[in-house]
Amino acid sequence: MCNAFGNKISYRAYVETFSHQRIPLVFATGAPNLEPREMIRPTDPAPVIRPAENGDGFEFVQLRWGFPPSRPKAGPVINFRSEGRQFGQGRCLVPASHFFEYTGTKSPKTKWRFTRTGEDWFCFAGLWRRSSTPNGPLDAFTLLTCEPGPDVAPIHNRQPVVLEPAQWSAWLDARAPSAPLIRPSPAGSLTVEQAS
């Protein structure tokens, strides 16, 4: 289960890459101040790309990682199993530079960093939703997970869904079938190294 990832993506990289993919990005507050972040943890805010609520393009927003729990004393829903489900609404892209998985049963566990081979960053398939909380409405996201690909399987029995750039538009289009996009990463597409 992915419970930490990083984002060191610059504003310029977002603009250039999403323009190349023909995904018109809207920055509600102008150019955001994007501080490089090595570690994003559950309940932290993180950048998300989702269809704009007015239907005009796609908006870059910061949302909380983790849906509020459905029962008392439960933790936030940070990962969501994709098997056997169709996702016709609430799709979003969660940009990341890397993600972490851990091995071992005792502290300190061994931490492993996964990056996209030959790329500076990538996007997870995510879902977002608005929930009612005692403090008012809360927009949050979760990461979809699937069976692990060959690069992840030696470390963990699940992996977050990493989309190819050519799949980003289809994932953001609620009319496009979701099942063909949700796949383990192919061999060699992720580079893994032990992290300190």
WONOR-V602268 format. One record per pair of residues at least 12 apart in sequence whose C-alpha atoms are under 7 Angstrom apart, sorted by the first residue. I is the first residue (numbers start at 1). J is the second residue. Records with the same first field share a line. If there is no record, write none. Layout:
BEGIN
I: J, J
END
This chain:
BEGIN
1: 79, 158, 159
2: 100, 101, 160
3: 41, 42
4: 39, 40, 41, 99, 100
5: 39, 40, 96, 98, 99, 100
6: 37, 38, 39, 40, 96, 97, 98, 99
7: 36, 37, 38, 95, 96, 97
8: 36, 37, 97
9: 36, 97
10: 34
11: 34
23: 169
24: 57, 58
25: 57, 58, 59, 60
26: 57, 58, 59, 60
27: 59, 60
42: 65, 66, 78
43: 64, 65, 66
44: 64, 65
45: 62, 63, 64, 65
46: 62, 63, 64, 65
47: 60, 61, 62, 63, 94, 95
48: 60, 61, 62, 63, 92, 93, 94, 95
49: 61, 92, 93, 94
50: 91, 92, 93, 172
51: 172
63: 139, 140, 141
64: 139, 140, 141
65: 78, 140, 141, 142
66: 78, 140, 141, 142
67: 140, 141, 142
77: 142
78: 142, 143
79: 142, 143, 144, 145
80: 142, 143, 144, 145
81: 144, 145, 146
82: 144, 145, 146
83: 146
86: 178, 179
87: 178
88: 174, 175
89: 174
90: 127, 128, 129
91: 126, 127, 128, 171, 172
92: 125, 126, 127, 128, 172
93: 123, 124, 125, 126
94: 123, 124, 125, 126
95: 122, 123, 124
96: 121, 122, 123
97: 115, 120, 121, 122
98: 113, 114, 115
99: 113, 114, 115
100: 112, 113, 114
101: 113
103: 155
111: 194, 195, 196
112: 192, 193, 194, 195
113: 192, 193, 194, 195
114: 190, 191, 192, 193
115: 190, 191, 192
116: 189, 190, 191
117: 189, 190, 191
123: 162, 163
124: 143, 160, 161, 162, 163
125: 143, 144, 161, 162, 163
126: 141, 142, 143, 144
127: 141, 142, 143
128: 140, 141, 142
129: 141
143: 160
144: 160, 161
145: 158, 159, 160, 161
146: 158, 159, 160, 161, 183, 184
147: 159, 184
148: 184
149: 184, 185, 186, 187
150: 186, 187
151: 187, 188, 190
161: 182, 183, 184
162: 185
167: 181
END
